[in-house]
């Protein structure tokens, strides 16, 4: 009986329609998605951007251009697409191109987010250093504005053509097409992403809230979804999807943020979301791009959600480690999360583990990981201690907590 059941299950997987299959092609975490008509575009930590044929669930074009992570992607008109990366560059591609038709110079700061104007004429990029660049696709001229004093965490074009930005300085700003400030408001918490839906501004926050704002910044409906940070967002004029750092995803009504469905899409962070009229796409640490029904949130693909299992000894250090486990494993050579495995970290020179693609800035540093240097990393923060790395800014202010973490690593990472 069990053999018969197994045979039936195998048959069901084997005949799964190609149009419903999940997509596997990246060699590591997937950090960016965009979808339109019959194609989906993805960007990953493996330096690849992949243009997928949704009907056949196959890769139509695979590009490797950026030095480091592909941090943002967007589909454009006339079959073109744009990619942006850790190297601070924007690249415009024809759908079948093997080299970009245009690429900006290497930047001093990574690109964090992209947005495309409603008519497709302009592409805006937000950077970790707070700058916004607006690329005119007709002339290939770039306008630059210091929009925020901290990382730009979200961009979106309003139907009018004005641009809205949010940043780590806890501000939301509206800009004219020539980047003249039109309005600015203070935000209640750290914003982690922005999309435009029905002419309004939807923003996700580190406090677990999804808030809607008018085009001039007035607060509209808000919904507290979780006590975990929200890290990914997508929207159409009818649907909004938000994802938390623990892999939970919410499908909401765009009008008033009424919750339709909540489900677990991954065993770790969902870094990217994309929506079309029929399905939701999610992607995260395990390199799989999954499809979900908008009707009932059922899985439309064949890949199982894998829940990461990490060692814990119920200590204070193990508790602190759970935040690190979002991006790092303790298993040897497990580099399938956003960061490299930390197995055997003590005594290891920085950026030397085989199998992980480190940023150029990190490879140039002269640091050996010891209990002292790991503690200093979290005392001063990655931006000060390992400038130019891909690690998000975070600190552990309590010295006893830093000590508990390194003691846990000394036990668990060997």
C-alpha positions in Angstrom: 0.0 0.0 0.0 2.8 2.4 0.9 4.6 1.5 -2.4 1.4 2.3 -4.3 1.0 5.6 -2.5 4.7 6.5 -3.2 4.2 5.6 -6.9 1.2 7.8 -7.1 3.0 10.8 -5.5 5.9 10.4 -7.8 3.5 10.3 -10.8 1.8 13.5 -9.6 5.1 15.3 -9.4 6.3 14.0 -12.7 3.2 15.3 -14.6 3.1 18.7 -12.9 2.5 21.2 -15.7 5.6 23.2 -16.7 3.5 26.4 -16.3 3.1 25.6 -12.6 6.6 24.5 -11.7 8.9 26.4 -9.3 12.1 27.8 -10.8 15.5 26.7 -9.8 18.6 28.2 -11.4 20.5 30.4 -9.0 23.5 29.1 -7.1 22.5 30.8 -3.8 20.0 33.2 -2.3 17.7 35.1 -4.6 17.4 38.8 -3.7 15.2 40.5 -6.4 12.2 39.6 -8.5 10.0 41.3 -11.1 7.2 39.9 -13.3 5.3 41.0 -16.3 3.1 39.1 -18.8 4.9 35.8 -19.6 8.3 36.5 -18.1 9.9 36.8 -14.7 13.3 38.4 -13.9 15.4 37.4 -10.9 18.6 38.5 -9.4 20.8 36.6 -7.0 23.8 36.6 -4.6 25.5 34.4 -7.2 26.0 37.5 -9.5 23.4 36.2 -11.9 20.3 37.8 -13.3 17.9 35.3 -15.0 15.1 36.1 -17.4 12.6 33.2 -17.1 9.9 32.1 -19.5 6.9 31.5 -17.2 5.1 29.2 -19.7 7.9 26.7 -19.8 9.5 27.5 -16.4 12.9 27.8 -18.2 15.7 30.3 -18.3 15.5 32.4 -21.4 18.6 34.5 -20.6 21.2 34.3 -17.9 23.6 37.2 -17.4 26.6 37.6 -15.2 27.8 41.2 -15.2 27.9 42.7 -11.7 30.7 42.3 -9.3 28.9 40.9 -6.3 25.2 40.5 -5.6 22.5 41.5 -8.0 20.5 43.6 -5.6 17.6 44.9 -7.7 16.0 44.1 -11.1 13.2 45.5 -13.2 11.5 44.7 -16.5 11.2 47.5 -19.0 9.2 48.1 -22.2 10.2 46.7 -25.6 11.7 43.6 -24.1 14.5 45.2 -22.2 15.3 44.9 -18.5 17.6 46.5 -16.0 19.8 45.1 -13.3 21.6 46.7 -10.4 24.2 45.5 -8.0 26.5 45.5 -5.1 29.1 47.2 -7.4 26.9 50.3 -7.6 26.2 49.8 -11.4 23.1 49.9 -13.4 22.9 47.8 -16.6 20.3 47.9 -19.4 19.8 44.7 -21.3 17.9 43.5 -24.4 15.9 40.4 -23.6 18.3 38.1 -25.5 21.5 40.2 -24.9 24.7 38.6 -23.6 26.2 42.1 -22.8 24.4 45.2 -21.6 23.4 47.9 -24.1 24.3 50.4 -21.4 26.1 50.3 -18.1 26.9 53.0 -15.6 30.3 53.3 -14.0 31.3 51.3 -10.9 29.9 53.2 -7.9 31.2 53.9 -4.4 28.0 52.5 -2.8 25.7 49.5 -3.5 22.3 49.9 -5.2 19.6 49.0 -2.8 16.4 49.5 -4.8 15.0 50.3 -8.3 11.9 51.8 -9.7 10.6 52.4 -13.2 8.4 55.3 -14.3 4.9 54.5 -15.5 5.7 55.3 -19.1 9.1 53.5 -18.8 11.1 56.6 -19.7 13.0 56.8 -16.5 14.7 54.3 -14.1 15.4 55.4 -10.6 18.0 53.7 -8.4 18.5 54.2 -4.6 21.9 53.7 -3.0 23.2 52.7 0.4 24.8 56.1 0.8 21.4 57.9 0.4 21.8 59.0 -3.2 19.1 58.6 -5.8 20.1 58.3 -9.5 17.5 58.8 -12.3 18.4 57.4 -15.7 16.8 58.9 -18.8 16.5 55.9 -21.1 16.3 58.0 -24.2 19.4 60.1 -23.6 21.2 57.7 -21.1 21.9 60.8 -19.0 21.8 60.3 -15.2 20.5 62.9 -12.7 21.9 62.5 -9.1 20.4 63.8 -5.9 21.4 63.2 -2.2 17.9 62.2 -1.2 18.5 60.8 2.2 21.2 60.9 4.9 21.1 57.1 5.2 20.4 54.1 2.9 17.5 54.4 0.5 15.3 51.5 1.3 12.5 52.0 -1.2 11.5 53.9 -4.4 8.3 54.1 -6.4 7.0 56.3 -9.2 3.5 57.8 -8.7 1.1 57.9 -11.7 1.9 61.6 -12.1 5.6 60.7 -12.7 6.8 62.1 -9.3 9.1 59.8 -7.4 8.7 58.7 -3.8 11.6 57.5 -1.6 12.0 56.2 1.9 15.3 55.8 3.8 17.2 54.8 6.8 16.9 58.4 8.1 13.2 57.6 8.8 11.9 59.9 6.2 9.5 59.6 3.2 10.0 62.2 0.4 8.2 63.1 -2.8 10.3 64.4 -5.7 9.5 66.0 -9.0 10.8 64.3 -12.2 13.8 66.7 -12.0 14.3 65.6 -8.4 13.0 68.8 -6.7 11.6 68.1 -3.2 7.8 68.3 -3.2 7.0 67.0 0.3 8.7 65.2 3.2 7.4 63.5 6.4 9.0 61.7 9.3 8.3 58.0 9.7 7.6 56.1 12.9 10.1 53.4 12.4 12.7 52.0 10.0 11.2 51.5 6.5 12.4 48.4 4.6 10.6 48.7 1.2 8.1 50.7 -0.8 5.6 50.1 -3.6 2.9 52.1 -5.3 -0.7 50.7 -5.3 -3.8 52.6 -6.6 -1.8 55.9 -6.5 -0.9 55.4 -2.8 2.4 54.6 -1.1 2.7 51.2 0.7 5.7 50.9 3.0 6.9 48.0 5.1 8.7 48.6 8.4 11.2 46.9 10.7 8.5 47.0 13.5 6.4 44.5 11.5 3.9 47.1 10.3 2.6 47.7 6.7 1.4 51.3 6.4 -0.3 53.1 3.5 0.3 56.8 2.8 -1.3 59.2 0.4 0.7 60.6 -2.4 1.6 63.6 -0.2 2.5 61.5 2.9 -0.7 61.5 4.9 -1.1 58.2 6.9 -3.9 56.0 5.6 -4.7 52.4 6.8 -1.9 50.6 8.6 -1.7 47.0 9.8 0.7 45.4 12.3 1.4 42.0 10.8 4.1 40.6 13.1 6.7 41.3 15.7 9.4 40.4 13.2 10.8 42.8 10.6 9.1 42.9 7.2 11.7 42.6 4.5 9.9 42.2 1.1 6.9 43.8 -0.5 5.0 43.7 -3.8 1.7 45.1 -5.0 -0.8 45.5 -7.9 -3.9 47.7 -7.8 -5.8 44.8 -6.2 -3.3 42.9 -4.1 -0.5 43.5 -1.7 2.0 40.9 -0.5 4.4 41.4 2.4 7.0 39.0 3.8 8.8 38.8 7.1 12.3 37.7 7.9 11.1 34.4 9.2 9.5 33.4 5.9 5.9 34.3 6.7 4.0 35.9 3.8 0.7 37.9 4.0 -1.7 38.4 1.1 -3.8 41.5 1.6 -6.5 43.5 -0.1 -4.9 46.6 -1.6 -7.9 48.8 -0.8 -7.8 48.6 3.0 -5.1 46.0 3.8 -7.7 43.4 4.9 -5.8 40.1 5.3 -6.8 37.3 2.9 -4.1 34.7 3.6 -1.1 34.2 5.8 1.3 31.3 5.1 4.9 30.1 5.4 6.8 30.4 2.1 10.3 29.5 3.3 12.2 28.3 6.3 14.2 31.5 6.4 13.8 35.1 5.0 11.8 35.8 1.9 14.0 38.4 0.3 11.9 39.1 -2.8 8.3 39.0 -3.9 6.5 39.6 -7.3 2.8 39.6 -8.2 0.8 39.2 -11.4 -2.9 38.8 -11.8 -3.0 35.1 -10.9 0.0 34.2 -8.7 2.6 35.3 -6.2 6.3 34.6 -6.6 8.6 34.3 -3.5 12.3 33.9 -3.3 14.9 33.7 -0.5 17.9 31.9 0.9 17.4 28.4 -0.7 17.6 29.7 -4.4 14.2 28.4 -5.3 11.6 30.8 -6.8 8.2 29.5 -5.7 4.7 30.2 -7.1 1.6 30.6 -4.9 -2.1 30.9 -5.8 -3.7 34.3 -5.1 -7.0 32.5 -4.6 -6.1 30.3 -1.6 -2.3 30.7 -1.1 -1.8 27.1 -2.2 1.6 26.1 -3.6 1.5 26.0 -7.4 5.0 24.4 -7.8 6.7 21.3 -6.8 9.5 22.4 -4.5 9.1 21.7 -0.8 9.8 24.4 1.8 12.9 23.4 3.7 13.2 24.6 7.3 16.7 25.3 8.4 17.8 23.4 11.6 20.5 25.1 13.6 22.3 23.9 16.8 21.1 25.6 20.0 22.0 25.0 23.7 19.3 27.3 25.2 21.9 29.8 26.3 21.7 33.6 25.9 24.3 33.3 23.2 22.1 30.8 21.3 19.2 33.2 21.6 21.2 36.1 20.1 22.5 33.7 17.4 19.0 33.2 16.0 19.3 36.7 14.3 22.6 35.7 12.8 21.1 32.3 11.6 18.9 34.2 9.2 22.0 34.8 7.0 24.6 32.3 8.3 24.8 28.5 8.9 27.0 26.6 11.3 27.2 23.7 9.0 30.6 23.3 7.1 30.5 24.6 3.6 26.8 25.6 3.8 26.9 28.9 1.8 23.3 28.7 0.6 22.1 31.6 2.9 22.8 35.2 2.4 26.2 34.9 4.1 28.9 32.3 4.3 29.0 29.4 6.8 30.5 30.4 10.2 31.7 26.9 11.0 35.3 27.1 12.3 35.3 30.9 12.1 37.8 31.6 14.8 41.4 31.8 13.5 40.1 32.3 9.9 41.2 35.3 7.9 38.3 37.4 6.6 36.8 36.6 3.2 38.8 33.4 2.6 36.2 30.6 2.7 36.1 28.6 -0.5 32.7 28.5 -2.2 31.4 31.9 -1.2 31.5 35.0 -3.4 32.8 37.8 -1.1 32.6 41.5 -2.0 35.8 43.1 -3.3 35.8 45.4 -0.3 35.8 42.5 2.2 38.6 40.7 0.4 40.8 43.7 0.8 40.5 43.8 4.6 43.2 42.5 6.9 41.2 40.9 9.7 41.4 37.5 11.4 38.2 36.4 13.1 38.7 35.9 16.8 36.4 36.3 19.8 37.7 39.9 20.1 37.2 40.9 16.4 33.8 39.3 16.2 32.8 41.2 19.3 34.2 44.4 17.8 32.2 43.8 14.6 29.0 44.0 16.6 30.2 46.8 18.9 31.0 49.2 16.1 28.7 47.8 13.3 29.6 46.5 9.9 29.6 49.9 8.2 32.4 51.1 10.4 34.3 47.8 11.0 34.0 46.2 7.5 33.1 49.1 5.2 31.8 48.1 1.8 30.6 44.6 2.9 27.2 43.2 2.1 26.3 42.6 5.7 23.3 44.8 6.8 24.1 47.3 9.5 23.4 45.9 13.0 25.0 46.3 16.4 24.8 44.6 19.8 25.1 47.4 22.3 25.3 45.2 25.5 28.9 44.0 26.1 27.6 40.9 28.0 25.4 40.0 25.0 28.4 40.3 22.7 30.4 38.0 25.0 27.5 35.5 25.2 27.4 35.4 21.4 31.2 34.7 20.9 31.1 32.1 23.7 28.2 30.3 21.8 30.2 30.5 18.6 33.2 29.0 20.3 31.0 26.0 21.4 28.8 25.6 18.3 30.9 26.7 15.3 33.8 24.3 15.8 
